[in-house]
Amino acid sequence: MVGGESCQAKHVGTVISGQMAAKHNDGTEKVFGPGDVYVIEPDHNGWVVGDEEVVAFEFNSTAAQTYAKTD
């Protein structure tokens, strides 16, 4: 989806509902849930944890206009 092995965008936001995880290429991994504020640096992969849809607000993303847009 991001056109490479890992996402090259930096994400800053907060989770409203659901849980998501991010794992960086250096092996560090973090799970974020409702109320958490996150900073996810470039060189990561992310996924939804569990069956609940994730709703999150991104305050700043260096590539949101290109990788998350729909045609």
N, C-alpha and C positions, 0 to 999 in steps of 0.2 A: 504494500500500500504506500510506503514512503519512498520507494524507488532505490532501496539499498538494503544492506544487512541490518541496519538499525536506524532509528529516527535521529535526525541531525538537528531537530528543533529543541529549543529550551522552552519549557512550559511552566507557567506560574498560574495557579488557580486555587479553587476550593471545591471540595466534593459536597454536593447537596444530598445525594442518596446513592446507595449501592457502595460497592468496594472495587477499587482498581489497584493493580500492582504495576510497578516499574522495576526493571532490572537493567543496570548499566553494564556496559561491556567489561568493566573491571570486576564484576561479580556482585556488587552491592545491590541489594533488593529491598524494596519498601512497599508496604501495603497502606493505602489511604482509604479512609471511610468518611462517613458524614461528619461535617464540621472540620475536617482536616484541611489545612492550607498546604499546598505542595509547591515545591520547586524541583522540576525534573530537568536535569542537564542533558545536553546532546549526547549521542551514543547510547541510546537505551531502546528497549522494547517494552511494550505495555500490554496489559490484558485486563479483562473484567474478571473479578474473583466471585465465584458463585453464579446464581441464576438471575439475580436482580439487576435490572438495567442501571447503568451508572449515569447520573446527572451531575455535571460539573460545570462551573463557570471558569473560563480561562481569562485571566486579566492581561496576560502578555504571552504571546507565542511567536517565536521568530519565523515560523513558517506556516501558520494557520491558514493564511490566504491561499496557499498552493496545495498543501497535502490534504486539507479537510474540505476543500470545495467540491461541489457537485456540478456536473455539466448538464 
